[in-house]
Amino acid sequence: MSKGRKGKKLFRPFFKGRRTMGKKVFAKLRNLDLIIAGFVLGLLIIYTFYSVVMRYFVNRPVYWGEEFQLLCFVIIIFFGAGAGFRTGSHIAIDFLVDLFPWKLERVVVLTMYVFSMIIMVYFFIQSSMFVRQMFVTERVTNILNIPFYLIYSTFPFGCVLIIVNYTIATWQKYIKPGNEEASDVNS
């Protein structure tokens, strides 16, 4: 590669910009689960308001509402769980672990991570078999005729999101070199 003025490579800014653009796209994709869960939560709130108005003021209840709510709840739970693991807002008992020295805290957290991954892989396998069973039996909801495998496919997808997000969060906090907490403890 030819060099420009002062020994800088000519094409470096082009590739450097591509890397940052890729990071921005990846960051937006990482937030896709949160966006989907938030959007579906908004739909659920609007539907609930609509359902109350139709039932109590118009005296015409929405007959397909239970199935729609089931779909919304399943999507919110499993997409929101992935986002919760990424942001660290899942249920955890940190107060005791935070009292440990950095090295012991790291060992305890990584051990909990391994156990969590074993459980999530197990859930992924079992939920995938369940979704496959729903697909093979061709079960659909009674009113809207939505295939159950579409509804319940959010469970294995949510497991994958949890695995990926928890791995990234654990990597960034406890494994990645140059960790701020580790350098604060050592200085």
C-alpha positions as protocol buffer text, in pm:
chain_id: "A"
residue {
  index: 1
  type: MET
  ca { x: 0 y: 0 z: 0 }
}
residue {
  index: 2
  type: SER
  ca { x: 145 y: 338 z: -94 }
}
residue {
  index: 3
  type: LYS
  ca { x: 207 y: 599 z: 169 }
}
residue {
  index: 4
  type: GLY
  ca { x: 95 y: 962 z: 154 }
}
residue {
  index: 5
  type: ARG
  ca { x: 238 y: 1263 z: 331 }
}
residue {
  index: 6
  type: LYS
  ca { x: 412 y: 1210 z: 665 }
}
residue {
  index: 7
  type: GLY
  ca { x: 409 y: 831 z: 624 }
}
residue {
  index: 8
  type: LYS
  ca { x: 31 y: 784 z: 672 }
}
residue {
  index: 9
  type: LYS
  ca { x: -140 y: 518 z: 468 }
}
residue {
  index: 10
  type: LEU
  ca { x: -366 y: 660 z: 198 }
}
residue {
  index: 11
  type: PHE
  ca { x: -662 y: 425 z: 236 }
}
residue {
  index: 12
  type: ARG
  ca { x: -672 y: 399 z: 612 }
}
residue {
  index: 13
  type: PRO
  ca { x: -946 y: 660 z: 671 }
}
residue {
  index: 14
  type: PHE
  ca { x: -1175 y: 477 z: 427 }
}
residue {
  index: 15
  type: PHE
  ca { x: -1149 y: 147 z: 614 }
}
residue {
  index: 16
  type: LYS
  ca { x: -1155 y: 312 z: 955 }
}
residue {
  index: 17
  type: GLY
  ca { x: -1488 y: 477 z: 871 }
}
residue {
  index: 18
  type: ARG
  ca { x: -1625 y: 143 z: 758 }
}
residue {
  index: 19
  type: ARG
  ca { x: -1539 y: -13 z: 1093 }
}
residue {
  index: 20
  type: THR
  ca { x: -1718 y: 256 z: 1291 }
}
residue {
  index: 21
  type: MET
  ca { x: -2019 y: 232 z: 1060 }
}
residue {
  index: 22
  type: GLY
  ca { x: -2028 y: -143 z: 1122 }
}
residue {
  index: 23
  type: LYS
  ca { x: -2015 y: -84 z: 1497 }
}
residue {
  index: 24
  type: LYS
  ca { x: -2308 y: 160 z: 1470 }
}
residue {
  index: 25
  type: VAL
  ca { x: -2513 y: -91 z: 1272 }
}
residue {
  index: 26
  type: PHE
  ca { x: -2426 y: -365 z: 1523 }
}
residue {
  index: 27
  type: ALA
  ca { x: -2527 y: -138 z: 1812 }
}
residue {
  index: 28
  type: LYS
  ca { x: -2863 y: -72 z: 1647 }
}
residue {
  index: 29
  type: LEU
  ca { x: -2916 y: -444 z: 1586 }
}
residue {
  index: 30
  type: ARG
  ca { x: -2832 y: -515 z: 1950 }
}
residue {
  index: 31
  type: ASN
  ca { x: -3115 y: -280 z: 2049 }
}
residue {
  index: 32
  type: LEU
  ca { x: -3363 y: -442 z: 1810 }
}
residue {
  index: 33
  type: ASP
  ca { x: -3499 y: -669 z: 2084 }
}
residue {
  index: 34
  type: LEU
  ca { x: -3566 y: -369 z: 2306 }
}
residue {
  index: 35
  type: ILE
  ca { x: -3732 y: -182 z: 2019 }
}
residue {
  index: 36
  type: ILE
  ca { x: -3955 y: -480 z: 1936 }
}
residue {
  index: 37
  type: ALA
  ca { x: -4050 y: -538 z: 2301 }
}
residue {
  index: 38
  type: GLY
  ca { x: -4125 y: -167 z: 2348 }
}
residue {
  index: 39
  type: PHE
  ca { x: -4334 y: -150 z: 2031 }
}
residue {
  index: 40
  type: VAL
  ca { x: -4536 y: -458 z: 2127 }
}
residue {
  index: 41
  type: LEU
  ca { x: -4584 y: -319 z: 2478 }
}
residue {
  index: 42
  type: GLY
  ca { x: -4723 y: -1 z: 2320 }
}
residue {
  index: 43
  type: LEU
  ca { x: -4958 y: -211 z: 2106 }
}
residue {
  index: 44
  type: LEU
  ca { x: -5072 y: -401 z: 2414 }
}
residue {
  index: 45
  type: ILE
  ca { x: -5147 y: -78 z: 2602 }
}
residue {
  index: 46
  type: ILE
  ca { x: -5342 y: 65 z: 2308 }
}
residue {
  index: 47
  type: TYR
  ca { x: -5532 y: -261 z: 2264 }
}
residue {
  index: 48
  type: THR
  ca { x: -5615 y: -277 z: 2637 }
}
residue {
  index: 49
  type: PHE
  ca { x: -5755 y: 78 z: 2629 }
}
residue {
  index: 50
  type: TYR
  ca { x: -5953 y: -7 z: 2315 }
}
residue {
  index: 51
  type: SER
  ca { x: -6083 y: -327 z: 2474 }
}
residue {
  index: 52
  type: VAL
  ca { x: -6201 y: -147 z: 2790 }
}
residue {
  index: 53
  type: VAL
  ca { x: -6384 y: 115 z: 2583 }
}
residue {
  index: 54
  type: MET
  ca { x: -6546 y: -150 z: 2364 }
}
residue {
  index: 55
  type: ARG
  ca { x: -6651 y: -367 z: 2659 }
}
residue {
  index: 56
  type: TYR
  ca { x: -6780 y: -108 z: 2906 }
}
residue {
  index: 57
  type: PHE
  ca { x: -6894 y: 183 z: 2691 }
}
residue {
  index: 58
  type: VAL
  ca { x: -6999 y: 27 z: 2361 }
}
residue {
  index: 59
  type: ASN
  ca { x: -7103 y: -309 z: 2512 }
}
residue {
  index: 60
  type: ARG
  ca { x: -6924 y: -504 z: 2236 }
}
residue {
  index: 61
  type: PRO
  ca { x: -6628 y: -695 z: 2381 }
}
residue {
  index: 62
  type: VAL
  ca { x: -6338 y: -784 z: 2151 }
}
residue {
  index: 63
  type: TYR
  ca { x: -6358 y: -1159 z: 2107 }
}
residue {
  index: 64
  type: TRP
  ca { x: -6004 y: -1209 z: 1973 }
}
residue {
  index: 65
  type: GLY
  ca { x: -5837 y: -1014 z: 2252 }
}
residue {
  index: 66
  type: GLU
  ca { x: -5709 y: -1302 z: 2463 }
}
residue {
  index: 67
  type: GLU
  ca { x: -5511 y: -1449 z: 2175 }
}
residue {
  index: 68
  type: PHE
  ca { x: -5366 y: -1111 z: 2085 }
}
residue {
  index: 69
  type: GLN
  ca { x: -5267 y: -1051 z: 2447 }
}
residue {
  index: 70
  type: LEU
  ca { x: -5101 y: -1394 z: 2465 }
}
residue {
  index: 71
  type: LEU
  ca { x: -4892 y: -1312 z: 2160 }
}
residue {
  index: 72
  type: CYS
  ca { x: -4797 y: -971 z: 2300 }
}
residue {
  index: 73
  type: PHE
  ca { x: -4702 y: -1107 z: 2642 }
}
residue {
  index: 74
  type: VAL
  ca { x: -4484 y: -1382 z: 2497 }
}
residue {
  index: 75
  type: ILE
  ca { x: -4300 y: -1136 z: 2271 }
}
residue {
  index: 76
  type: ILE
  ca { x: -4253 y: -880 z: 2550 }
}
residue {
  index: 77
  type: ILE
  ca { x: -4122 y: -1139 z: 2797 }
}
residue {
  index: 78
  type: PHE
  ca { x: -3867 y: -1310 z: 2576 }
}
residue {
  index: 79
  type: PHE
  ca { x: -3744 y: -1010 z: 2380 }
}
residue {
  index: 80
  type: GLY
  ca { x: -3736 y: -802 z: 2699 }
}
residue {
  index: 81
  type: ALA
  ca { x: -3539 y: -1074 z: 2879 }
}
residue {
  index: 82
  type: GLY
  ca { x: -3261 y: -1050 z: 2621 }
}
residue {
  index: 83
  type: ALA
  ca { x: -3248 y: -674 z: 2666 }
}
residue {
  index: 84
  type: GLY
  ca { x: -3253 y: -715 z: 3044 }
}
residue {
  index: 85
  type: PHE
  ca { x: -2947 y: -937 z: 3039 }
}
residue {
  index: 86
  type: ARG
  ca { x: -2765 y: -695 z: 2810 }
}
residue {
  index: 87
  type: THR
  ca { x: -2827 y: -396 z: 3036 }
}
residue {
  index: 88
  type: GLY
  ca { x: -2774 y: -591 z: 3360 }
}
residue {
  index: 89
  type: SER
  ca { x: -3127 y: -521 z: 3483 }
}
residue {
  index: 90
  type: HIS
  ca { x: -3212 y: -888 z: 3535 }
}
residue {
  index: 91
  type: ILE
  ca { x: -3268 y: -1022 z: 3886 }
}
residue {
  index: 92
  type: ALA
  ca { x: -2934 y: -1077 z: 4055 }
}
residue {
  index: 93
  type: ILE
  ca { x: -2804 y: -1075 z: 4409 }
}
residue {
  index: 94
  type: ASP
  ca { x: -2502 y: -852 z: 4367 }
}
residue {
  index: 95
  type: PHE
  ca { x: -2462 y: -695 z: 4708 }
}
residue {
  index: 96
  type: LEU
  ca { x: -2275 y: -995 z: 4850 }
}
residue {
  index: 97
  type: VAL
  ca { x: -2063 y: -1055 z: 4540 }
}
residue {
  index: 98
  type: ASP
  ca { x: -1967 y: -687 z: 4525 }
}
residue {
  index: 99
  type: LEU
  ca { x: -1810 y: -718 z: 4871 }
}
residue {
  index: 100
  type: PHE
  ca { x: -1557 y: -973 z: 4742 }
}
residue {
  index: 101
  type: PRO
  ca { x: -1212 y: -877 z: 4618 }
}
residue {
  index: 102
  type: TRP
  ca { x: -1196 y: -830 z: 4240 }
}
residue {
  index: 103
  type: LYS
  ca { x: -1041 y: -1172 z: 4163 }
}
residue {
  index: 104
  type: LEU
  ca { x: -1288 y: -1366 z: 4379 }
}
residue {
  index: 105
  type: GLU
  ca { x: -1579 y: -1162 z: 4240 }
}
residue {
  index: 106
  type: ARG
  ca { x: -1463 y: -1247 z: 3890 }
}
residue {
  index: 107
  type: VAL
  ca { x: -1445 y: -1622 z: 3970 }
}
residue {
  index: 108
  type: VAL
  ca { x: -1793 y: -1620 z: 4128 }
}
residue {
  index: 109
  type: VAL
  ca { x: -1948 y: -1424 z: 3841 }
}
residue {
  index: 110
  type: LEU
  ca { x: -1787 y: -1643 z: 3575 }
}
residue {
  index: 111
  type: THR
  ca { x: -1907 y: -1956 z: 3757 }
}
residue {
  index: 112
  type: MET
  ca { x: -2261 y: -1814 z: 3766 }
}
residue {
  index: 113
  type: TYR
  ca { x: -2224 y: -1733 z: 3398 }
}
residue {
  index: 114
  type: VAL
  ca { x: -2132 y: -2092 z: 3312 }
}
residue {
  index: 115
  type: PHE
  ca { x: -2430 y: -2230 z: 3509 }
}
residue {
  index: 116
  type: SER
  ca { x: -2661 y: -1975 z: 3346 }
}
residue {
  index: 117
  type: MET
  ca { x: -2539 y: -2073 z: 3000 }
}
residue {
  index: 118
  type: ILE
  ca { x: -2597 y: -2442 z: 3072 }
}
residue {
  index: 119
  type: ILE
  ca { x: -2954 y: -2364 z: 3179 }
}
residue {
  index: 120
  type: MET
  ca { x: -3018 y: -2136 z: 2879 }
}
residue {
  index: 121
  type: VAL
  ca { x: -2884 y: -2397 z: 2634 }
}
residue {
  index: 122
  type: TYR
  ca { x: -3112 y: -2654 z: 2797 }
}
residue {
  index: 123
  type: PHE
  ca { x: -3410 y: -2416 z: 2765 }
}
residue {
  index: 124
  type: PHE
  ca { x: -3317 y: -2350 z: 2403 }
}
residue {
  index: 125
  type: ILE
  ca { x: -3308 y: -2721 z: 2319 }
}
residue {
  index: 126
  type: GLN
  ca { x: -3636 y: -2797 z: 2498 }
}
residue {
  index: 127
  type: SER
  ca { x: -3818 y: -2495 z: 2354 }
}
residue {
  index: 128
  type: SER
  ca { x: -3694 y: -2576 z: 2004 }
}
residue {
  index: 129
  type: MET
  ca { x: -3837 y: -2926 z: 2039 }
}
residue {
  index: 130
  type: PHE
  ca { x: -4166 y: -2776 z: 2163 }
}
residue {
  index: 131
  type: VAL
  ca { x: -4181 y: -2535 z: 1867 }
}
residue {
  index: 132
  type: ARG
  ca { x: -4107 y: -2824 z: 1631 }
}
residue {
  index: 133
  type: GLN
  ca { x: -4389 y: -3023 z: 1789 }
}
residue {
  index: 134
  type: MET
  ca { x: -4628 y: -2729 z: 1736 }
}
residue {
  index: 135
  type: PHE
  ca { x: -4512 y: -2707 z: 1375 }
}
residue {
  index: 136
  type: VAL
  ca { x: -4559 y: -3078 z: 1308 }
}
residue {
  index: 137
  type: THR
  ca { x: -4905 y: -3091 z: 1470 }
}
residue {
  index: 138
  type: GLU
  ca { x: -5009 y: -2770 z: 1289 }
}
residue {
  index: 139
  type: ARG
  ca { x: -5191 y: -2636 z: 1595 }
}
residue {
  index: 140
  type: VAL
  ca { x: -5341 y: -2290 z: 1555 }
}
residue {
  index: 141
  type: THR
  ca { x: -5519 y: -2051 z: 1787 }
}
residue {
  index: 142
  type: ASN
  ca { x: -5897 y: -2087 z: 1795 }
}
residue {
  index: 143
  type: ILE
  ca { x: -6006 y: -1745 z: 1673 }
}
residue {
  index: 144
  type: LEU
  ca { x: -5723 y: -1577 z: 1482 }
}
residue {
  index: 145
  type: ASN
  ca { x: -5580 y: -1904 z: 1345 }
}
residue {
  index: 146
  type: ILE
  ca { x: -5223 y: -1799 z: 1428 }
}
residue {
  index: 147
  type: PRO
  ca { x: -4995 y: -2104 z: 1423 }
}
residue {
  index: 148
  type: PHE
  ca { x: -4869 y: -2178 z: 1774 }
}
residue {
  index: 149
  type: TYR
  ca { x: -4519 y: -2240 z: 1644 }
}
residue {
  index: 150
  type: LEU
  ca { x: -4502 y: -1871 z: 1541 }
}
residue {
  index: 151
  type: ILE
  ca { x: -4610 y: -1759 z: 1887 }
}
residue {
  index: 152
  type: TYR
  ca { x: -4381 y: -1991 z: 2079 }
}
residue {
  index: 153
  type: SER
  ca { x: -4081 y: -1951 z: 1849 }
}
residue {
  index: 154
  type: THR
  ca { x: -4003 y: -1638 z: 2048 }
}
residue {
  index: 155
  type: PHE
  ca { x: -3892 y: -1863 z: 2336 }
}
residue {
  index: 156
  type: PRO
  ca { x: -3589 y: -2022 z: 2164 }
}
residue {
  index: 157
  type: PHE
  ca { x: -3516 y: -1689 z: 1996 }
}
residue {
  index: 158
  type: GLY
  ca { x: -3526 y: -1522 z: 2337 }
}
residue {
  index: 159
  type: CYS
  ca { x: -3289 y: -1788 z: 2471 }
}
residue {
  index: 160
  type: VAL
  ca { x: -3042 y: -1704 z: 2195 }
}
residue {
  index: 161
  type: LEU
  ca { x: -3075 y: -1333 z: 2275 }
}
residue {
  index: 162
  type: ILE
  ca { x: -3011 y: -1400 z: 2643 }
}
residue {
  index: 163
  type: ILE
  ca { x: -2707 y: -1615 z: 2565 }
}
residue {
  index: 164
  type: VAL
  ca { x: -2559 y: -1356 z: 2328 }
}
residue {
  index: 165
  type: ASN
  ca { x: -2634 y: -1052 z: 2545 }
}
residue {
  index: 166
  type: TYR
  ca { x: -2522 y: -1212 z: 2871 }
}
residue {
  index: 167
  type: THR
  ca { x: -2202 y: -1331 z: 2704 }
}
residue {
  index: 168
  type: ILE
  ca { x: -2127 y: -983 z: 2568 }
}
residue {
  index: 169
  type: ALA
  ca { x: -2205 y: -816 z: 2901 }
}
residue {
  index: 170
  type: THR
  ca { x: -1992 y: -1064 z: 3096 }
}
residue {
  index: 171
  type: TRP
  ca { x: -1709 y: -1035 z: 2845 }
}
residue {
  index: 172
  type: GLN
  ca { x: -1707 y: -655 z: 2862 }
}
residue {
  index: 173
  type: LYS
  ca { x: -1717 y: -640 z: 3241 }
}
residue {
  index: 174
  type: TYR
  ca { x: -1504 y: -935 z: 3357 }
}
residue {
  index: 175
  type: ILE
  ca { x: -1293 y: -1076 z: 3073 }
}
residue {
  index: 176
  type: LYS
  ca { x: -1204 y: -794 z: 2834 }
}
residue {
  index: 177
  type: PRO
  ca { x: -852 y: -660 z: 2882 }
}
residue {
  index: 178
  type: GLY
  ca { x: -828 y: -304 z: 3010 }
}
residue {
  index: 179
  type: ASN
  ca { x: -1126 y: -336 z: 3240 }
}
residue {
  index: 180
  type: GLU
  ca { x: -1176 y: -16 z: 3441 }
}
residue {
  index: 181
  type: GLU
  ca { x: -1273 y: -191 z: 3766 }
}
residue {
  index: 182
  type: ALA
  ca { x: -968 y: -415 z: 3755 }
}
residue {
  index: 183
  type: SER
  ca { x: -738 y: -121 z: 3695 }
}
residue {
  index: 184
  type: ASP
  ca { x: -906 y: 77 z: 3977 }
}
residue {
  index: 185
  type: VAL
  ca { x: -855 y: -209 z: 4223 }
}
residue {
  index: 186
  type: ASN
  ca { x: -490 y: -258 z: 4128 }
}
residue {
  index: 187
  type: SER
  ca { x: -393 y: 110 z: 4157 }
}
